[in-house]
Amino acid sequence: MKNSVFIFFLIILVCIGCGGEEVLPRPKAMLRLTFPAPEYSKWNDGCAYTFMANTLSEPEKKEECSMVLNYPMMKASVFITYKKVNNNLATLLRDAQKLSYEHVVKADNIIEQPYINEQKRVYGMFYEVTGNAASQSQFYATDSLRHFVTGSLYFYAKPNYDSIYPAAIYLQKDIRRILETLEWDND
C-alpha cells in the first residue's frame, strides 16, 4: 500500500512538472556597453597646439604642455606628449614608431593609417592595435618644423581585447578627432 501511494504521488508530480513549456538552454550573452554620444570642446591651455576633446574626458595638464585625458567611466586614459622640434625630427619620428611597434609581441595586428592635412600643416600617423596589447591606439603628429605630439591609449585593466573592444572603438574615434582637429599655434 505504501508503495502504491508513493508511485501515485510520483506520477502526479511528473505530470504536473512536465506539463509546461519546453525548457531550452539560454544562449550565451555578450556584454553590451553603451556610452553617451560624444560632445567636443576646444582644448587650449596656453600650449603651442589646440584640439577638440571629448567633454566626457577629464584633461589633466602635465609639464611642458603634455597632458592626460582621463576617462574614469571607462577606466582609460589618453596620454599626450608634446615636444618641440629642434633639428631632431628624425629621432622623434623613430621613437614614436618604435613605441607603437613595441606592442607587436601581444598584438594580433597593427594597422597604420597616415594622416595629412596640408592646410593646417598637420602630418601624422594613427595606429590601431588589435589583440591583447597594452595600448589599443597610438598616434603622432607634427608640422615638420617646430611641433611634435604623440598620444597613446591605455586602460587600467589587464588587456583583454574582447572585453575592452567597445570602449577601445569609442576612444579610437576620440583620438581620430584629436588628430583631425589638431592645430598649431602661430608663433
C-alpha positions as CSV (number, residue, x, y, z in Angstrom):
1,M,0.0,0.0,0.0
2,K,2.8,2.4,0.9
3,N,4.5,1.7,-2.5
4,S,1.3,2.4,-4.5
5,V,0.7,5.8,-2.7
6,F,4.4,6.7,-3.4
7,I,4.0,5.7,-7.0
8,F,0.7,7.6,-7.3
9,F,2.4,10.8,-5.9
10,L,5.4,10.3,-8.2
11,I,3.1,10.0,-11.3
12,I,1.2,13.2,-10.3
13,L,4.5,15.1,-9.6
14,V,5.9,14.0,-13.0
15,C,2.6,15.0,-14.8
16,I,2.5,18.4,-13.1
17,G,6.2,19.1,-13.6
18,C,6.3,18.2,-17.3
19,G,3.1,19.8,-18.3
20,G,4.6,23.2,-19.0
21,E,6.6,24.7,-21.9
22,E,9.6,23.0,-23.3
23,V,12.8,24.1,-21.5
24,L,15.6,25.4,-23.8
25,P,19.1,26.4,-22.8
26,R,19.8,30.1,-22.8
27,P,22.2,31.4,-25.5
28,K,25.5,32.8,-24.4
29,A,25.3,36.6,-23.9
30,M,27.7,39.3,-24.8
31,L,28.4,42.3,-22.5
32,R,26.8,45.3,-24.1
33,L,28.5,48.6,-23.1
34,T,26.9,51.8,-24.2
35,F,28.5,55.2,-24.0
36,P,26.9,58.7,-24.4
37,A,27.2,60.4,-27.8
38,P,30.5,62.4,-27.8
39,E,30.4,66.1,-27.4
40,Y,33.6,68.0,-28.1
41,S,35.0,71.3,-26.9
42,K,38.3,73.0,-27.8
43,W,41.2,72.4,-25.5
44,N,43.8,75.0,-25.2
45,D,45.8,75.7,-22.1
46,G,48.4,78.2,-23.3
47,C,50.2,75.5,-25.3
48,A,51.5,75.5,-28.8
49,Y,48.6,73.3,-30.0
50,T,44.9,73.0,-29.7
51,F,42.4,70.3,-30.4
52,M,38.8,69.2,-29.8
53,A,38.5,66.9,-26.8
54,N,35.5,64.9,-25.7
55,T,33.7,66.6,-22.8
56,L,33.4,63.1,-21.2
57,S,37.2,63.2,-20.6
58,E,38.9,65.0,-17.7
59,P,42.0,66.8,-19.0
60,E,45.0,66.9,-16.7
61,K,47.9,69.2,-17.8
62,K,51.4,67.9,-17.2
63,E,54.8,69.6,-17.6
64,E,55.8,71.2,-20.9
65,C,52.3,71.1,-22.4
66,S,52.0,67.3,-22.2
67,M,48.6,66.1,-20.8
68,V,46.4,63.2,-19.9
69,L,42.8,62.8,-21.0
70,N,41.2,60.7,-18.2
71,Y,38.1,58.7,-19.0
72,P,37.0,57.5,-15.5
73,M,33.8,55.8,-16.7
74,M,35.9,53.6,-19.0
75,K,38.9,53.3,-16.7
76,A,41.1,54.6,-19.5
77,S,43.5,57.5,-20.3
78,V,44.9,59.0,-23.4
79,F,48.5,60.2,-22.7
80,I,49.5,63.1,-24.9
81,T,53.1,64.3,-25.1
82,Y,54.3,67.5,-26.7
83,K,57.9,68.1,-27.8
84,K,59.5,71.0,-29.7
85,V,61.3,70.1,-32.9
86,N,65.0,71.2,-32.7
87,N,66.7,69.5,-35.7
88,N,65.6,66.2,-34.1
89,L,62.5,65.3,-36.2
90,A,64.1,62.0,-37.4
91,T,64.7,60.9,-33.8
92,L,61.2,61.9,-32.7
93,L,59.6,60.0,-35.6
94,R,61.8,56.9,-34.9
95,D,60.9,57.0,-31.2
96,A,57.2,57.3,-31.9
97,Q,57.2,54.5,-34.4
98,K,59.3,52.3,-32.1
99,L,56.9,52.9,-29.2
100,S,54.0,51.8,-31.4
101,Y,55.7,48.6,-32.6
102,E,56.8,47.6,-29.0
103,H,53.2,46.2,-28.7
104,V,53.7,43.8,-31.6
105,V,54.5,41.0,-29.2
106,K,51.0,40.9,-27.8
107,A,49.1,42.5,-30.7
108,D,47.3,40.5,-33.3
109,N,47.7,43.3,-35.8
110,I,48.8,46.9,-36.1
111,I,47.1,49.0,-38.7
112,E,48.8,52.2,-39.8
113,Q,46.6,55.0,-41.1
114,P,48.6,58.1,-42.3
115,Y,47.0,61.5,-41.7
116,I,47.9,64.6,-43.8
117,N,46.2,68.0,-43.6
118,E,48.2,70.4,-45.8
119,Q,46.0,73.4,-44.9
120,K,46.7,73.1,-41.1
121,R,50.2,71.7,-41.6
122,V,49.5,68.5,-39.7
123,Y,51.2,65.3,-40.8
124,G,51.0,62.2,-38.8
125,M,50.1,58.5,-38.3
126,F,47.3,56.8,-36.4
127,Y,48.0,53.2,-35.2
128,E,45.1,50.9,-34.5
129,V,46.3,47.9,-32.4
130,T,44.1,44.8,-32.2
131,G,44.6,42.0,-29.7
132,N,45.6,41.9,-26.1
133,A,48.3,44.6,-26.3
134,A,48.8,47.2,-23.5
135,S,47.8,50.1,-25.8
136,Q,44.9,49.9,-28.3
137,S,45.7,53.1,-30.2
138,Q,48.6,55.4,-30.7
139,F,49.3,58.4,-32.9
140,Y,51.9,61.1,-33.7
141,A,51.5,64.4,-35.5
142,T,54.0,67.1,-36.5
143,D,54.2,70.2,-38.6
144,S,57.7,69.1,-39.6
145,L,59.3,72.3,-38.4
146,R,58.5,73.2,-34.7
147,H,56.0,70.9,-33.1
148,F,55.6,67.2,-32.4
149,V,52.8,65.5,-30.5
150,T,52.4,61.8,-29.6
151,G,49.4,60.1,-28.0
152,S,48.7,56.6,-26.5
153,L,45.6,55.0,-25.2
154,Y,45.8,52.8,-22.1
155,F,43.2,51.0,-20.0
156,Y,43.6,50.5,-16.3
157,A,42.9,46.8,-16.6
158,K,44.6,43.6,-17.8
159,P,44.3,43.8,-21.6
160,N,41.5,41.5,-22.8
161,Y,40.6,42.7,-26.2
162,D,37.1,41.1,-26.2
163,S,36.2,42.9,-23.0
164,I,37.6,46.3,-23.8
165,Y,36.6,46.3,-27.5
166,P,33.5,48.7,-27.2
167,A,35.5,51.2,-25.2
168,A,38.5,50.9,-27.4
169,I,36.4,51.7,-30.5
170,Y,34.8,54.7,-28.8
171,L,38.1,56.1,-27.7
172,Q,39.7,55.5,-31.1
173,K,37.1,57.8,-32.6
174,D,38.0,60.4,-30.0
175,I,41.7,60.0,-30.8
176,R,41.0,60.4,-34.5
177,R,39.0,63.6,-33.7
178,I,42.0,64.9,-31.8
179,L,44.2,64.3,-34.8
180,E,41.7,65.8,-37.2
181,T,41.2,68.9,-35.2
182,L,44.8,69.5,-34.1
183,E,46.1,73.0,-34.9
184,W,49.5,74.6,-34.2
185,D,49.9,77.9,-32.5
186,N,51.1,80.5,-35.0
187,D,54.2,81.6,-33.2
